[in-house]
Amino acid sequence: MSETILVTGSTGFIGMRVLKSLLEEGERVKVFLRTESLASSLPEGVEVVRGSFSDMESLGRAVCDVDRIVHLAGVTKALDEKGYDMGNVMPVRNLLEATKKHNPALKRFLFVSSLTVAGPASEGIHGVKESDPAQPVSAYGRSKLRAETLCMESSGLIPVTIVRPPAVYGPGDRDVLQVFQMLAKGVLVSAGSAATQRFSMIYVDDLVRGIMAAARSEKAVGRVYYITSSCSSSWDEVIAAARPVLGFTKLFRISLPAPFVFFVGTVMGAVGSLQGKPALINRDKVNELLQNYWVCSPQQAQRELGFIAETTLAAGVEKTISWYLRKGWL
């Protein structure tokens, strides 16, 4: 029997894949869309509720008569802590309040958080576990942690589940695209020690499966999960996966030293503040870029949800780059 599922952040890279998957399963899908957002990219059959996260009336209409909520909306760039709270904390607070008032029988509130809540691991193989204390190193990670706290504080009234993805890649993503654009030119510029760094990644379709497994499992109520691939990756492994698809032979690698990256982040952050716009790089983002081990453990999700990422790094990179090439992004 199909359910009605509300998705926020539906026009984003991950959100669009969630919609596609749910519709293919035969679920009824409702999306919460900002007034200024275009609905033209949404697939047919989706019910649209427009409004803002500060408007409790429109949130009430959105959460009414749905079985589950998948909350993906948020911001990854802001001028300061207040900006991150407005984009990542306030929406969660108001969605939870609207749910308590208008849909107290909700089956699940699934919050998509981030590995940045945990902070980096101390080593690059096993990674952080859900039981480890949260130690975010950026304003973004701290805002996601505050949103998680709100979810858990409401767990006595609303069945909540939190998932923390690592780096996500796949067709349509514009963040990892920048790495492949460099590789296509035979160059890789990285911050910190590229020889040491390891990181968890997950292909977007695997992430969508993991999100919905967590949203539907009764074992997942009140729990936090890392939805990630089975093992971490190094820059050398990413390069090896991309090489046969992009066809580059020689690669010129530049590892930017930490003092230089902090200097650039300071300057760009100051310029952004003067312009009133979040900078692509600031000292806060530099704190994330310079870490050696953005690695998390897949074990709890495997054990409790039966989730295992199916897409290997080589297969995922090939699918992603091939899509970029077809679309003219590379």
QUIDACOR-V404685 format. One record per pair of residues at least 24 apart in sequence whose ideal C-beta (glycine too) atoms are under 8 Angstrom apart, sorted by sequence separation. I is the first residue (numbers start at 1). GAP is how many residues later the second one is. D is the distance in Angstrom with one decimal. If there is no record, write none. Layout:
I,GAP,D / I,GAP,D
//
This chain:
2,24,5.1 / 3,24,5.7 / 4,24,4.3 / 5,24,5.8 / 6,24,4.7 / 7,24,5.3 / 8,24,4.9 / 19,24,5.9 / 71,24,6.2 / 116,24,5.8 / 117,24,5.3 / 262,24,5.4 / 2,25,5.2 / 3,25,6.9 / 4,25,7.6 / 5,25,7.1 / 6,25,7.3 / 7,25,7.7 / 16,25,7.2 / 116,25,3.4 / 202,25,6.4 / 261,25,5.2 / 2,26,5.8 / 4,26,6.2 / 6,26,6.5 / 11,26,5.9 / 32,26,7.7 / 69,26,7.0 / 114,26,7.3 / 200,26,7.6 / 202,26,5.2 / 203,26,7.6 / 11,27,7.5 / 19,27,6.4 / 32,27,7.4 / 114,27,6.6 / 117,27,4.8 / 201,27,7.6 / 202,27,5.2 / 116,28,6.4 / 117,28,4.7 / 200,28,4.5 / 201,28,5.9 / 261,28,6.6 / 200,29,6.4 / 261,29,6.3 / 11,30,6.0 / 32,30,4.4 / 69,30,7.0 / 114,30,4.9 / 11,31,7.1 / 113,31,4.9 / 117,31,6.2 / 173,31,7.0 / 10,32,6.7 / 30,32,6.8 / 63,32,6.9 / 167,32,6.0 / 169,32,6.1 / 172,32,7.7 / 200,32,5.2 / 201,32,5.6 / 258,32,5.4 / 166,33,6.8 / 167,33,6.9 / 168,33,7.5 / 169,33,7.8 / 170,33,5.3 / 171,33,7.5 / 199,33,6.2 / 200,33,7.6 / 113,34,6.9 / 166,34,3.6 / 167,34,4.8 / 168,34,5.8 / 169,34,6.5 / 170,34,3.3 / 198,34,4.5 / 199,34,6.1 / 59,35,5.7 / 63,35,4.9 / 113,35,5.5 / 166,35,6.0 / 167,35,7.5 / 168,35,7.9 / 169,35,6.8 / 170,35,6.6 / 198,35,6.6 / 10,36,7.6 / 30,36,5.9 / 54,36,6.9 / 59,36,6.2 / 62,36,7.3 / 63,36,4.9 / 111,36,6.8 / 166,36,6.2 / 168,36,5.6 / 198,36,5.3 / 53,37,6.1 / 66,37,6.6 / 69,37,6.7 / 111,37,6.9 / 165,37,6.1 / 197,37,7.0 / 53,38,3.8 / 56,38,6.3 / 60,38,5.1 / 64,38,4.9 / 65,38,7.2 / 68,38,7.1 / 71,38,7.0 / 74,38,7.9 / 197,38,6.4 / 59,39,3.9 / 63,39,5.3 / 64,39,5.9 / 67,39,7.2 / 68,39,5.3 / 69,39,7.2 / 71,39,6.7 / 168,39,5.6 / 54,40,6.9 / 63,40,4.8 / 66,40,7.1 / 67,40,4.9 / 68,40,4.5 / 69,40,5.0 / 70,40,4.9 / 71,40,5.1 / 72,40,4.9 / 111,40,5.1 / 195,40,7.8 / 32,41,7.6 / 53,41,5.4 / 56,41,7.1 / 60,41,6.7 / 67,41,7.8 / 68,41,7.7 / 69,41,6.6 / 71,41,6.4 / 194,41,4.8 / 53,42,7.2 / 56,42,6.0 / 60,42,4.5 / 68,42,6.7 / 70,42,7.1 / 109,42,6.9 / 165,42,5.5 / 63,43,7.3 / 109,45,7.8 / 190,45,6.5 / 118,46,6.8 / 117,47,6.0 / 163,47,6.7 / 188,47,7.1 / 163,48,5.8 / 109,49,5.1 / 111,49,6.6 / 113,49,5.3 / 115,49,5.2 / 109,50,6.8 / 110,50,7.7 / 111,50,7.3 / 113,50,6.7 / 114,50,5.8 / 115,50,6.6 / 108,51,5.2 / 109,51,4.7 / 110,51,5.1 / 111,51,4.9 / 112,51,5.7 / 113,51,4.8 / 114,51,6.7 / 115,51,4.5 / 163,51,5.2 / 188,51,7.0 / 18,52,6.2 / 88,52,7.6 / 106,52,6.0 / 107,52,6.6 / 108,52,7.5 / 109,52,7.4 / 110,52,7.8 / 111,52,7.5 / 115,52,8.0 / 104,53,7.1 / 106,53,7.2 / 108,53,6.1 / 110,53,6.9 / 112,53,6.9 / 161,53,5.0 / 18,54,6.9 / 89,54,5.6 / 93,54,8.0 / 96,54,6.3 / 100,54,7.3 / 104,54,7.9 / 161,54,6.4 / 84,55,5.1 / 88,55,4.2 / 92,55,4.2 / 96,55,7.1 / 6,56,5.9 / 84,56,5.9 / 87,56,7.5 / 88,56,5.8 / 161,56,7.9 / 183,56,6.8 / 6,57,6.3 / 15,57,5.0 / 89,57,4.9 / 93,57,5.4 / 100,57,5.7 / 14,58,5.9 / 15,58,7.9 / 81,58,5.0 / 84,58,7.4 / 85,58,5.6 / 88,58,7.7 / 89,58,5.0 / 92,58,5.2 / 96,58,4.8 / 100,58,6.6 / 80,59,7.1 / 84,59,3.7 / 88,59,5.3 / 92,59,6.5 / 99,59,5.7 / 161,59,4.4 / 179,59,7.2 / 183,59,5.1 / 194,59,6.6 / 6,60,4.4 / 12,60,6.4 / 161,60,6.4 / 164,60,6.6 / 166,60,7.3 / 183,60,7.9 / 195,60,7.5 / 4,61,6.4 / 5,61,6.4 / 8,61,7.6 / 12,61,7.7 / 78,61,7.2 / 81,61,7.1 / 85,61,6.9 / 89,61,6.9 / 160,61,7.3 / 161,61,7.4 / 162,61,7.4 / 163,61,7.5 / 164,61,7.1 / 165,61,7.7 / 194,61,4.6 / 232,61,7.8 / 4,62,4.7 / 5,62,6.4 / 6,62,7.3 / 7,62,8.0 / 8,62,7.3 / 9,62,7.4 / 10,62,7.4 / 78,62,7.7 / 81,62,7.1 / 96,62,6.3 / 159,62,4.5 / 160,62,6.6 / 161,62,5.9 / 162,62,4.5 / 163,62,5.1 / 164,62,5.3 / 165,62,5.4 / 166,62,5.1 / 180,62,6.2 / 184,62,5.0 / 186,62,4.9 / 193,62,6.4 / 4,63,5.4 / 5,63,4.9 / 6,63,4.7 / 7,63,4.9 / 8,63,5.0 / 9,63,3.2 / 159,63,7.4 / 161,63,7.8 / 162,63,7.3 / 163,63,7.6 / 164,63,7.4 / 165,63,7.1 / 183,63,5.7 / 185,63,8.0 / 186,63,7.9 / 188,63,6.1 / 190,63,7.5 / 192,63,6.8 / 232,63,4.4 / 3,64,3.9 / 5,64,7.4 / 6,64,7.1 / 8,64,5.7 / 9,64,3.6 / 76,64,6.2 / 161,64,7.4 / 163,64,5.0 / 184,64,6.7 / 186,64,5.8 / 187,64,7.2 / 188,64,7.6 / 190,64,7.3 / 191,64,7.7 / 192,64,7.5 / 3,65,6.4 / 5,65,6.3 / 7,65,6.6 / 8,65,3.9 / 9,65,6.7 / 183,65,6.2 / 186,65,5.6 / 187,65,5.1 / 188,65,5.0 / 189,65,4.7 / 190,65,5.5 / 191,65,5.1 / 155,66,7.7 / 180,66,7.0 / 186,66,6.0 / 187,66,7.8 / 188,66,7.2 / 190,66,7.0 / 192,66,6.2 / 155,67,5.0 / 187,67,7.3 / 189,67,6.6 / 191,67,7.7 / 183,68,7.1 / 228,68,5.2 / 230,68,5.6 / 192,69,7.3 / 228,69,7.7 / 229,69,6.9 / 74,70,7.6 / 152,70,7.4 / 191,70,4.7 / 226,70,3.9 / 228,70,5.0 / 226,71,6.1 / 227,71,7.9 / 124,72,7.9 / 226,72,6.4 / 241,72,5.1 / 245,72,6.7 / 74,73,8.0 / 124,73,7.7 / 125,73,7.6 / 127,73,6.3 / 228,73,7.7 / 241,73,4.7 / 245,73,5.2 / 124,74,3.3 / 226,74,7.0 / 227,74,5.8 / 240,74,8.0 / 244,74,7.9 / 225,75,5.9 / 226,75,6.3 / 238,75,7.2 / 241,75,7.9 / 242,75,5.5 / 246,75,6.2 / 148,76,7.4 / 225,76,4.6 / 237,76,6.2 / 241,76,4.0 / 245,76,4.4 / 241,77,7.3 / 245,77,6.6 / 230,78,6.5 / 225,79,7.5 / 230,79,6.0 / 238,79,7.0 / 242,79,6.4 / 225,80,6.7 / 227,80,6.7 / 229,80,4.4 / 233,80,5.7 / 223,81,7.1 / 228,81,6.9 / 225,82,7.9 / 229,82,7.8 / 8,83,7.3 / 220,84,6.9 / 229,84,7.2 / 246,84,7.6 / 115,85,6.8 / 219,85,5.0 / 220,85,6.5 / 219,86,7.2 / 8,87,7.5 / 214,87,7.5 / 217,87,7.2 / 213,88,7.9 / 217,88,5.4 / 210,91,6.4 / 214,91,6.0 / 213,92,4.7 / 130,93,7.6 / 213,93,7.2 / 214,93,7.8 / 130,94,4.8 / 197,94,7.8 / 198,94,7.3 / 199,94,7.5 / 200,94,6.4 / 213,94,5.1 / 130,95,6.6 / 191,95,7.1 / 197,95,5.2 / 198,95,5.6 / 199,95,4.4 / 200,95,5.0 / 210,95,7.2 / 130,96,6.6 / 196,96,5.0 / 197,96,7.3 / 198,96,7.9 / 199,96,6.3 / 200,96,5.0 / 129,97,7.9 / 192,97,6.7 / 198,97,5.7 / 210,97,4.8 / 14,98,7.4 / 128,98,7.6 / 191,98,4.1 / 192,98,4.3 / 209,98,6.9 / 112,99,6.5 / 127,99,7.7 / 191,99,5.6 / 192,99,7.4 / 193,99,6.4 / 210,99,7.5 / 192,100,6.9 / 110,101,6.6 / 127,101,7.9 / 209,101,7.9 / 9,103,7.8 / 206,103,4.1 / 3,104,7.6 / 110,104,6.2 / 206,104,6.0 / 110,105,4.1 / 127,105,6.4 / 206,105,5.2 / 125,106,7.9 / 203,106,6.9 / 205,106,6.8 / 108,107,5.2 / 125,107,6.7 / 202,107,5.7 / 108,108,7.3 / 124,108,5.6 / 203,108,3.9 / 124,110,7.9 / 113,111,7.9 / 115,111,6.9 / 108,112,7.9 / 201,112,7.0 / 203,112,7.9 / 108,113,7.4 / 115,113,7.9 / 203,113,3.8 / 201,115,7.9 / 203,116,7.6 / 203,117,7.8 / 167,127,7.1 / 166,128,6.3 / 166,129,7.7 / 166,130,5.7 / 164,132,6.9 / 180,140,7.5 / 70,141,6.5 / 180,141,5.7 / 70,142,7.9 / 140,144,7.3 / 176,144,7.3 / 180,144,6.4 / 70,145,6.1 / 139,145,5.1 / 138,146,5.0 / 170,146,6.8 / 184,146,5.5 / 68,147,5.5 / 138,147,6.9 / 141,147,7.7 / 169,147,6.6 / 173,147,7.2 / 177,147,6.4 / 68,148,7.6 / 140,148,7.7 / 169,148,7.8 / 171,148,6.7 / 138,149,5.3 / 170,149,7.2 / 171,149,5.8 / 181,149,6.4 / 137,150,4.6 / 138,150,5.1 / 170,150,5.5 / 180,150,6.3 / 137,151,6.4 / 169,151,5.8 / 172,151,7.4 / 171,152,3.6 / 177,152,6.1 / 17,153,7.4 / 171,153,7.6 / 177,153,7.8 / 14,154,6.3 / 137,154,6.8 / 13,155,7.4 / 17,155,7.7 / 16,156,6.9 / 13,157,7.7 / 13,159,5.2 / 13,160,5.1 / 13,161,7.3 / 127,166,7.2 / 128,167,7.1 / 129,167,7.8 / 130,167,7.9 / 124,168,6.8 / 127,168,3.5 / 128,168,5.2 / 129,168,4.9 / 124,169,4.4 / 126,169,7.6 / 127,169,4.5 / 128,169,6.7 / 123,170,6.2 / 125,170,7.4 / 127,170,4.7 / 129,170,7.3 / 130,170,5.3 / 120,171,3.9 / 122,171,7.0 / 124,171,5.2 / 126,171,6.0 / 129,171,6.9 / 116,172,6.6 / 119,172,8.0 / 120,172,6.8 / 121,172,4.2 / 123,172,7.7 / 120,173,5.1 / 121,173,7.5 / 120,174,5.6 / 121,174,4.5 / 120,175,7.7 / 121,175,7.2 / 118,178,6.7 / 115,179,6.2 / 115,181,5.3 / 21,184,7.7 / 17,187,5.2 / 21,187,5.0 / 17,188,6.4 / 21,188,7.7 / 14,190,6.2 / 17,190,8.0 / 18,190,5.4 / 22,190,7.6 / 13,191,7.0 / 17,191,5.1 / 21,191,7.0 / 14,193,6.6 / 18,193,6.8 / 79,193,6.9 / 14,194,7.2 / 18,194,7.8 / 79,194,6.3 / 83,195,7.2 / 79,197,7.2 / 79,198,7.7 / 79,199,5.5 / 78,200,5.4 / 77,201,3.9 / 77,202,7.8 / 77,203,7.6 / 5,210,8.0
//
